[in-house]
Amino acid sequence: MRATKMISGLEHLCYEERLRELGLFSLEKRRLRGDLNSAFEYLKEPYKKAGEGLFFTMRVVRHLNRLPRDLVDTPSLALFKARLDGALSNLVWWEVFLPMAGGWN
């Protein structure tokens, strides 16, 4: 947050507006993106490693289940990442942050 305030011309904007102006995701969205990328890698056969156990955190399962089917069925990790960035860009900040802050019900 502090680093985005140092950019000339953006210091008067709120954090979400500064991120939007810079084309950046919030820390919460970056964490979610990494978790979803890991989940995708595990679920797709070419990325599975023999003998590796299934690992998903609770914060990923809910979001993974909410992704559009065409995004989840993407054939490659690179394409998944590109489409995921588009999906995350459309999320409202509180949809990602509040469940993490308040825990899962």
N, C-alpha and C positions, 0 to 999 in steps of 0.2 A: 504494500500500500504506500509506504513511504517513498519508494523509488519512483512510483508513477507521479507523485506530487512534485518531484524535482524537475519534471519536464516543463519547460517554459510554455505558458499558454493553457496548461491543463490544471494548474493548481487550484482553480476555483470550482472545478467539477467534482462531483461525488465519485467514489471509487469505481462503481459500476460504469459510469459514463467515461471515466478515464480509460478503463479497460476496453470499452467499445471503440473509443477513438483510436486506440493503439492496435486494435485487432487482436487483443489477448484474451485468454481465458483466465478465470479466477483460479486460485490455488485449489479450491474444491473441485472445479471442473477438470483441472489437470490431473488430480489424483484419481477421479472417476474415470477419466480417459485411459490412464495407465492400467487401472484395474480391469476395465472392459477389454482392453487390448490383450491382457494376460488371459482373460477368460476365453476370448476368441481363439487365441493360440492353442489353448488346451482342448477346446471343443472340436477344432478342425483336425482331422486325422493326420495330415502331413506334418503338423506341428507337435503332435503328441510324442512324448519320449517314453520308451519302454520302461515299465516298472515305476513310473512316476504316479504318485497318488493324486486323487482329485482334490483340488483345493479352491474353494471359493469363500470369500468373506461375505458376511451378511449384507454389507453395503452394496455389493455388486449384483447379487441375485435379483433384487427388486428392480434395479435399473436395467439389467440384462433382459428380464422378462417384459419390460416396457418398450424395448426397441422394436422398430418395424421389422416384420419378417424378412423383407428383401435386404435389409441391412445385416441381419444375423446370418442369412444364407449367402452372403458375399463370398466368392471363391478364393480371394487372396487377402492376406493381411494388409497389404498396401492399399487395396481398394476399400477394405473395411475401415482403415484409419481415416481415409479421405472422406468417406460417407459419414463416419462417426463425428468428425469435426463439424460437418454440416448440421447433423442432428443436435449436437451440443450447442451450436451457435443459436439454435432456436429455443433452447431451454431458458426459462426465466431463472434468475439467480437463486431465488428462494426454493425452487423445486429441488435443487441439488443440496444447498447448504442446510436448510432446516432439518431434514431427516437425519443428517449426520450429527448436527448439534444436539438434537433432542433424543437421539437413539431410535431404535426400531421397535415398533409395536407388534 
